[in-house]
């Protein structure tokens, strides 16, 4: 028999006390009982005050536990209140704009425990609500029990419908009174443990009302739940999960829709989401570069208008006024990239279908064509017999270089196919490899496809996009850079980015050959390096490869500069900021060495790997960090935060196959905590610090990682399909007000490989907008999650490409 919400099972026992003599009194009491229960059970929506509405989830637990549990609830709830209170939120949370890791139930798929208890024992909650009525007249209620049951049974259908819309914790005005008196008493662990997971697996199906009903209401209600509207684009679900989000946002002072309206709201969100999804029309980019299109390096119209190309201006960045919003095509026959470490030796030919370099450099073991693969024997111009032998030869020539301990982060200029950097991983060294586009066909693209860090850049007329004094070693093996000309302007740029006490390793024909041209260049380099106070600490020849290596050391003090007879190259003016590196012209001058013990560059970093987790010595407690704490505490808190997120969410709770991930980009790196937390995996991370964000890139280098400055309103200097995973923490909400989302989403699609993963943590509204865009691009939405107006989106790029074409006139030869 279906019972009303406040019907009593033992009501009929009162009939035993009825006397036929008192029938008139009985009828009268029945009418009184009907009137009392009707007035207390039926609660008009307009009488529900907001405070009780915001606390409906805790009332079930409060009433169930009785008077004694109110005191216990107070203690547990004070704890929950402290954590959720908006006044204290900024103090308790480490970061004002980062979403924490997924709650335990989201990562493990656990059910809603508190809700399940309420479903399984509804009478315990209901019976306690009648205490005040029983105090008035126990005898009257017993006499009227049978009529009560009949009256409430007639209303069971209406109450049941209300339950389905409002969840199991709907309250009446009596409960509201309890809620007002006991506000914030037992939200407790129901809020903290979180039951508002928003998950959609690879088929893009998200959890909604069905999830709550499956847990506590049995197979009949599960079947009803499956008939509920399922919105593939909605971040929220109604019922209990919606109530929980309402409570959370109410604590933040933002009142969302009432629970009774959640169903209509969900349908409205679904409708608007569908409209948005259908409003995005993507086209395929038509450019001369085709599948290899890099917008800021393939602006042929701007390149044609250059006055000179003497200093490689045509290889520098020339971004279009309006960044493209079309999608780059795939090479014909493209397939999923070979996984690391096999990819270091071979890649699919059709992924990078270029053979010119194999024809030119095959005899030097750069790259060879082998059936459907391009193979890389590990050689180079200066190390035909393998990069590892060459790396060990350098160590033997100058043991102080101490690969993987003293030396951790290096810059490899003119890297070729980056075999040197690829094999330095064997020695626990990170190499930032750079080379200009098209000087050697697709060399940087080969490197990235192999799983080796590289960017397309040139030493031309502007500073490199790195801070000053960050690289432990700079390496050049036949890099074809004329270091000695024009006052040594290019070598002085290396001096800027090289750490005091750092090494310049130069392997080129002037080091070991005696041809007139080589002798002339060697003498010019000797004169220049002496004037720069660089010390030649080693010059040796490798008999196996038949090449020589010269090693120079940058000074750690200003003593040599002050003792020079001629001020050439000159010392830069005090107003010249050595860290300014975004579109800053090169200057033929040197910056003084830092001397204060608290100044960055005055000391060598801790040996690797200790430097990864230790706060840099030059971060002072008197300085405020990015998140408001003293800088050293900020650094540590950021690292602990990302370790926690990686352990509880990214590594275990999201279904990511990390064996398929090698090249990773963090689009908003801050301190590099995300990259540091990934240290034990076979991945490398390109940490990007936006040019309009706090300049924390030197900290990233100090801890033995690397990165680059960039403006995300422009295209990144890399080939299409470069990265296996792209991570963006609260970047898109900042970018969209500056330059719009369409262009940055198209850029992320360009640099992400098919099958690659995108993880976005951002504001709830931005996540919803991104989800619609990505669905229109046929991305697989694997997970969405939201809480406290913050959201998480995890998706994968597919092979889909649009059929319509957009011709980029500025990129046509």
N, C-alpha and C positions, 0 to 999 in steps of 0.2 A: 504494500500500500504506500503510495507516495505521500510523504508528510510535508506540511508547510514548514517554513523556516523555523517557526517558534512553536509548532505543534508538539504535544507531549505524548509519549508512548503509553504512559500509565494513566492517561486521562480517564479511561473508561472505568477504572476501579471506583470512581466516585459514585457510579450508579448503585453500588451496594449500600450506600448510605442514604439513598433517596427514600423518602416515605410518601406513600400515597396521600397521607393526611396533609402534607405541606406542598401539594402540587402547585398551588398558586405562587408560593414563595420560590419554588424551583424555577417556574417559568420566568418570574421576575429576575431572578439571579442570572438565568441564562441570557436574558436580554442585556443585562448589565455587563456580563462577561464578554458577549459579542461586541458590545460597544467599546469596552476597554481594549480588547485585543486588536480591533480594527484601527483604533486611533493610534496604537503603539507600533503596529506592524507596517502600515502603509505610510511610507515616507515620501512626500512630494520632493521632486528633484530640487525645487527652489529652496527647500528648507535645509538642504545639506550645506553646512558652512565649509569654507575652504580648509580650515584647519583639520576637520575630521576627514575630509576628502584626501588630504595629503598624508594622513596617517592610517589609512584603512588596512594596510598590510600588517601593522603592528598590533591592531586591536584584537585580531584573532588570537594571537599568542598571549596578549595581556589577559584576556578574559579566561582563556583556558588555564592559565597558571594560577588564577585565583589571587586572593589578597596577598599571600606571602610572596608569590612570584612577582608582584608589582615592585617590591623592594629589590629583588634580584634583577628584574628588568631594568630598573633604574640604573644599576651599576653598569650592566652591559651596554645599555643604551647611551649612557654618558660617554662611554668609550667610542661607540659608533658616532655619536653626535660630534665628539671632538674631531673625529677624522673627516666627517662630512661637512662640518660647519664652514660656510664660505669665509668667515673671518679668519679661521685657522688654517684654511686650505693651503694658502700660500706658504704657511710655515711647515705644514706636514708633508706637502708634496715637494719633491726636489726641484721640479721644473714647472714653470707656469704654463707651458704650451706643449707638453709632451704627454701622451696617453701611456699609462703603465701597461704592463704585460697583461695578457688575457687572464681573467679569473680562473680559478681551478676548475670550475664546472665547464667553462668554455673550452679549455685546453684538453680536458679529459672526457668531455661529453657526459658529465654527471647530471643526474636529474635534479629537480627542484625539491630539496629535502623538506624545507619548511612547508612548502605548498602541499607536498604529499601527505604530511602529517595532518594538515587541515582537512584534506579531502577524505582521508581514511577515518576520521573521527569527528564528523560535523556536529553530532549531538552534544558532545562535551562542550563545544563552544556555545551552542544555542542554549543549553540548559542553564548555564551560569548567567545569561542575560536576563533571566526572569526573577532574579533575587529580589528586586524591589517590589515586584508585583506580589510575590508570595508573602512578603512582610506585611502587606496591607490586609489580606484576608486569605489564609490558607484554605479555610473551609469553603469560602465562596468559590475559589478557583477549582477545588475538587468537585463541587456540585456542578460547576459549569464546564468541566473538562470535556465531556462528550460533545457538547455543542461547539466548544473551541475547536476540537479536532475536525468536526465536520466543516466548520467555517474555513479553517486554514487549509483543509484538503481541497476546497473549491479554488483556493488561490495558489495551489501548488504549481500549476502550470505557469502562472505569471512569475512567481518567484524563481522557478527554474530557468525561465528565459532571462530574467535579470542576472542570475548567477552566470549564465553563459557569456553575457556581455561584460559584466563587471568583475568576474572572477569569483573565487570562493569566499572573499573577504568583504562582501558588501555589508554595510552597517546601517542600523536605524538611528533615530534620534537619541535613543537611550545610549547606544554605543557612542554616539557623538559626544554625549556628556562625559562618558568615561574617557574618551579620547582627549577632550579639552582639559580634563583634570590630570591626565597622565601623559601629556604631550612629550614626545621624544623618549618614551620609556622602553620600547622594545622593537625598535627598528633593528638594532643589534646586528647580528650576523646575517639576517636575511638580506640586508643591504650590503654588508661587507663581503659576504661570500658571493653575492651577485648571482642573479638568475635571469639576467637580461641578455643572454648571449644571442648574437645575431650571426648565424653561421650559414654560409651557402657553400656546398661542396662543389665538385667539378661540374655538375649538371646545373649549377646556378640556382638550386632550390634552397630557400632560406627557412630557418626555423621561425614559426609563428605560433598562433593559438594552439595548433595541433600538438606542439611539443608539450605545453602545459597539460593539456587534456590527456595525452597518452600516459603521463606519469601517474596521475591520481584518480582517473575516472573510469577506468576499465575499457573493455573492448567496444561497448555501445557508444560511449562518448568519444572514443578514438575514431570510430567510423564517422561520427558527426564532425569531428575536428578535421578529418581529411576532406570534408566537403567545403570547409571554409575557404575563403578567397586567399590565394597564395600569390603575393606580389613579388616578382623576381627582382624588382628594383627597390623595394622598400627596405629601409634599414631597420625599422622597428616592427615588432609584432604587437598585437593588442593583448587584452586580458592581463594576467599577472605581470608579464614582462613590461607592458606599457605602464602599469601602475608603478612599478619600481622605478622606471625612468622618470615618471611624473614626480615621485618623491624626491629623487635626486636633483632634478632641475628646480623643484620648489625650494629646496635648501639654498639654491643659488639665486633665488628671487625671481625666477621665470616660471610662470604658471602656464602649462600647456593645456591641451584639451581635457575635458572631464572624461572619466573612464567610460561613462555611458555613451560618449560620442566617439570613442576610439575606433569603432568599426567603420563609421562614416569617414573618419579622418584617414584610416588606412586605405580605403577605397579611393579617396581623393588623391592621396600620395601616389597610388598605383596609376591613376589616370594621368596625373601630371608627369610622372616618371616616363610613362609611355609616350606622352607628347614630346618630352625632351629627347628621348631616345630617337624618335622618328625625325626630329628636327635637324640632326647632324647628318650632313651629306659629305662624305669623304671622296676625294679624288686621288688619282695616281700622279705623282710628279713626273713631268716630262722634261728631262734635262740632258745635256750632252753626256754628263757623267753617268746617267742611268742608275743602276743599282748601287753605285759607289758615291752617290751625291752627298757632298758636305757643303751646306749652304754658304758658310762664311769663307770657304776656300775655293768654291766653284762659281763665284760671282764674276762671270767672264766679262760682263759689261763694265764693271768697275776696273777689272784688270786691264781691259783694252784702253781705258782712259788714264792709266798711270803715265806719269811723265818720264819715269825711269824704272828700270828693273835691275840696275847695277848692284843694289844691295839686297837682292832677292825680295823686293817689294811684292812681286807677283805671287810669292809663296806665303805672304802674310795674310792675316784675316781681313776680309772686306765683306762685311755682312750686309745683306739687302736691307733696305729701309723697313720693309714689312716682312717679318720672318714667315717662311712658307707654312701653310696649314695643310698641305697635301702629304700623302704617304709615299715613301720611297719604295719602288718595286723590288722584288726579290730576283736574284740571278736565276736563270733557267736551270732547273735541276737541283736547286738548293735543298739540302737536307740537314738534319740536326747535327751540330758540330761534334767532332770527336772529343771524348772526355779526356781530361787531364789525368795522368801525365802522358798518355799515349799521344795527345795532340802536340806535344813538344817535338815529336819525331815525324808526325804525318797529319795532314788535314785533307778534307775532301777537295778535289780539284774544282768541282762545280760551285763550291761556296766562294772561292776566290779564283775565278777562271782567268788567270794571267800567267803567261809562260815566258814573257820577255826576260824577266830577271833570271829564270833558269837557264836561258840561252847565254846570257851575258856572264853570270856568276856561278854557273854550275861547276866549273873546274875548280872553284874555290870552296866548294861544298856549302854554299849558301842554301840553295834549294834545287831540287830535281823533280822531274815529272816521272811518276811511276804508276802507270795504269790510271785508275780513277783517283789516285792520291797525288798530292805534292808532298815530297819527303824532304826532311831537313837533317842532314848528317851532323849538324852541330858545328860546322865550320864557319869561317869568315875570312875576310881578306888577310887579316893578320894572324889567324889561327886555323889554318887549313886542316890541321890534325885534331881539331876538337877544342871546344871552349873550355872544358874542364882542365885540360893540360895548360892552357894559357892562363887560366885563373890561378892555378897552383904555382905556375912560373912567377907570376907577379908576387905572390906571397913569399916565395923563396928569395926573390930579389930584394924585397923590403919587408921583413917579417913584422914590422910595427903596424903594417896595414891591418893585420889580425881580422880577416874576414869573419863576419858574424858575431864579433865581440866589440872591438874598437870601431870597426867599420860596419855600419848597418844600412844606411840609405845613401845611394849614389845616383849620379846623373850620367847617363850614357848618351853622348852627343854623336849624331850621325850613326845611329844604331844598326842600320841595315835591317835584317830580319830579326834582330834582337836575340840571337843565340847566346850572346854574352850574358845578357840579363836573365835569359831563361835558365841557364845553368848555374847562375849565382844563387838560385833558390836552394841548390844543394849545399851552399855554404851559409845559409840563413841570412842572405843579403837581399834587400829590395833595390831594384834598379828602375829609375824613371827613364825610359828610353824615348828619345825623340828624334825625328827626322822629318824633312819637308815632304809634302805630298808630291808624288810623280817624279822626284829626282831619280829614284830607282822604283820602277813600277810596283805599286801596292806593297812596299816593304813594311810600312806600319800596319797595313791590313793583314799581312801575313803574320806579323807578331801577335796581334790581338786574336786572330783565329787560332793561333797556337796556344793561347792562354798566358801570354806574356805582356806585362804592362808596357804601354807605348802611347804616345800622342803625336799628332801631326803638328809640327812646329818648326820654325826656322830661326836661326840667329841672323836677323836682318837689321832693321832700323829701330826696333823696340826692345824693351826689356822682356826677358822671359817671365811668364806668369807665376813666379815663385817668390817667396820672401827672401830677404838677405840672410846670409850666414846659416844655411840649413843643411847643405849636403856635406856628408863626411868625405866623399871622394867624387871627383869629376873625371870621367874617362873618355878618351877619344882614340879610337883605333882607325887610322886612315879615314877620318871623318871629313876630309876635304874642306876644312874651314881655314881660311887664311888668317890665322891668329895675329900675325905680326904687322899687318897693314893698318893704315889710318890711325897711327898712334896706339895700336893694340886695343882698339875699342871693343872688339868681341872677346878678347881674353880678359879684359877688365870687367866685362859682364859676368864671366865665370868667377872672377875674383869677388864680385858682389854676392853671388849665391853660395860660395864656398865658405864653410865654417873656418874660423881662425884655427890654425893648426891642421886644417884639412889638406888633402893631397890632390894634385892634378897628375893623372896617369896618362901619358902621351905615347902612343905607339904608332909611329909613322916613319916613312922612308928617311926624312932628315935626321932621325935619331941614329940610324945604322948604315945608311948608304953614303957614298962619297961622290956622287954626281955633282957637277957644279951647282945646279939648282938646289939640290938638297943641302949642300954645304952653305949656300947663301941663306937659305931659310933657317938653318940651325943657328948660324951666327946672329941673325936678326932676333930669333927667339931668345938666345942667351942674353943679348943686350936688353931686351924688353923685360924678361923675367928678373934680371938683376935690378933693373930700375923699379920693379914692383916689389922688391924685397923677397921674392920667392927663392927658396933654397933648393938647389938640385941635390936631392938626397940619395938618388940611385940612378944608374944608367947601365943596363945590362943587355946582353943579346941571347936570345933563345936559339940554340943550335938545331932544335927539332923543327921549328917553324921558320928559322932563318930570319927572324925579325928582332928588333931591339925595342926596349921600353925605357923611357925616362920618367922619373917620379920627382915632382916638385912639391914643396911644402909652403903653405901660406903662413906668414908671421902671426904670432899671437900678441904682439905688443906694437907700439908706435915708435919704438926706439930707432929702428932702421929708417923709417920714413923721415924722422927728424934729422938724421945724420947724412942724408943724401946731399950731394953737391948741387944737383939740379932738381928742381921741382917738376919732374916730368917722368911719368904721368903725374898731373897735379892731384892734390888732395881735394876731394869734393867740398863744396861750401857747406857750412853747418846747417843751412836751411834745406839741403838736399836730403830727402828721406829715402834711405836705402830700401825700405820695405815697400815703397810705392812702386807697383809693378804692372798695373793694368793700363795698357796703351801709353806707357811712359817712354819717350824717346831715349835711346842710348846716349850716354855721355862718356867721354874719354877721361874719366877721373876715378880715384880710389877713395873709399870711405875709411876713416880711421878705425883702428881696432878698438873694441870696447875694453875699458880698463877697470871700471867699478865691479866689485865682486858680485853685486846683485844685478849686473847688466847681462842680458842675453848674449852669449858668445864669448864671455870672459872665461868660461870653464867648459871642458869637454863633457858631454852627457855621460850618465851612468853607462856601464857596459851593457850590451844587450844580453838577456832580455829584461834586466832590472829596470831599464829606462822606460819600458812600456807602461808600467803601473805606478811609477813614482812621480810625484808632482815635480815639475822642473824647479830647480833652485831659484830661478828668477821670478817665479810666481809668489808674490808676497801676500801675507794675510791682510795687509792694509789696502790691497786692491780688491775691488768688487768683481766677482766673476759674472759670467753671462746670466746666470740664474739668480743673482743677488747675494749669494753667500760670499764669504772671503774666498779669494781665488783658489787657494789650495784645497779648501773644502769643496768648492764647486767642482773642481777637477775630479776629486775622489768620488763624489756623489754621482757625477755623470757616468763614471766608469762602472760603479756598482749598479746603477740603474740599468745600463745596457747589458751587463752580465746577467742580471735578473730577467730582463726581457728575452734575451737569447735562450736562456736555459728553460724558462717556463712557457715560452710561446713559439719563437721562431724555430728552435731546434726540435721540439717535441710535440707541439700542439697544432701545427698548421699543415702537416703533411708534405713538407718540402723535402724533396730528394736532393740532399746536399751533394751527392756524388756527381750530379749534373751541373753544379755551380762552380765556376772557376773565377770569372771576371765579375767583380762586384763594384758598383758605384753607390756612394752615399752622397746624395745631392745636397744635403745640408749637414755638414759633418760636425760643426761646433768643435768639441775637443777630440774628436776621433774615437770616442768611447765605443761606438758601434763596431768600428773596424778592430779595435783592440780586443773586444769580446769575441771576435771571430778568429783569434790567433791560432787556435788549435786545429782549425780546418784548413784544407788545401785550397785556400782562396787568397786572392789579393784584393784590396779595396782602394779604389780611386776616391779619395776624400776631397770633396768640392766645398770650398768656402766662397759664398757669394760676395761680390765686390761691395755690396751695400750692407753686409752683415759685420758683426764684430770680427776683427782680424785675429782669429785664433789659429791660423794655419801654422805659424811658427811652433805652437805647442804640439801640433800633430807631428811635425818633423822631429821635435825634441824627444818624443817618446818612441822614435824608431819607425814611424809610419810616413807615408808621403801623401801629397795632394796638390791641388792647383786652385788658383783663383778663377772665377768665372762669373759672367753676368747671364742669368738664365733667361733674359729677354732675347738672347742671341743663341745661335747654334753652337754646340760644343765641338771642339777640334778633334773629332774622331770619325772613323768610318761608320757607315751603317752596320747594324748587327754586331756590335762590339761587346756587349755585356750580357751576362747570364742572369744577373739580378740587379735591379735598380731599387734603391731604398730612398724614400723621401719623407722626412719627419717635419711636418708643419711648414712645408715649402710652398705648396700650391696655393694655400689661402693668402700667403704674402705676395706671391707672384701675380695672382689674378687681378689684383687691384692696380698693379703696375703695368702689365702688358698682356693680360688676358690668358685664359686657359687653353684655348684651341692650339695656339702655336707651341706652347710648352708640352702639351700632350702629344702633338705630332712629332716633336723632337724626341721625347721619351720613346715613342714607337720607333723612331729611326735608329736609335742607338741600341735598342733592345732586340735580342735575337728571337726568332720564332721559337716558342717553347720557353722563353725567358720569363722570369718572375718579376712582378712589380709589387712592392709593399709600400703602402701609403698610410701614414698616421697624420691625421689632420682634423680640422673642425668638422662636425657632423654634416653641415650643409655643403661643405666642399667635397666631402666623401660622396655624398649623394649625387652631386653634379658630375664628379669624375666617373662614378659608376655608370651613369647614363651614357657618357661619352665612350667609355671603354666597351660597353655592351654594343654600341653602334659600330664599333670596330671589330666586333666578333671576338673580343677577349673572353676567356673563361674566368668567370668570377668564382673563385674558390672559397672566399670567406669575406663576410662583412660583420663588423661588430661595432656597437656604439654604446656610450655611457657618458653621462655628465657633459653632453654636447660635444664630446670628442668621439672620433671614429677611427676604425682600422679597416683597410681594404687590402686584400691579397688576391691577385689575379695573374693569369698567364696569357702571353701573346700567342696567337695562332698563325697559321700560314695565310689567312685570308688577306686579300688585297682587293681594293675596289676596281671596278671596270672602267668607270669614267676617268678621263685624263685632264689634267691641268698643265698647260705649257708654261714654264717659267722662262720668259723671254730673256731675262738677264743671265740665265744659265745655259743659253744656247750658243754654240760656237758660230 
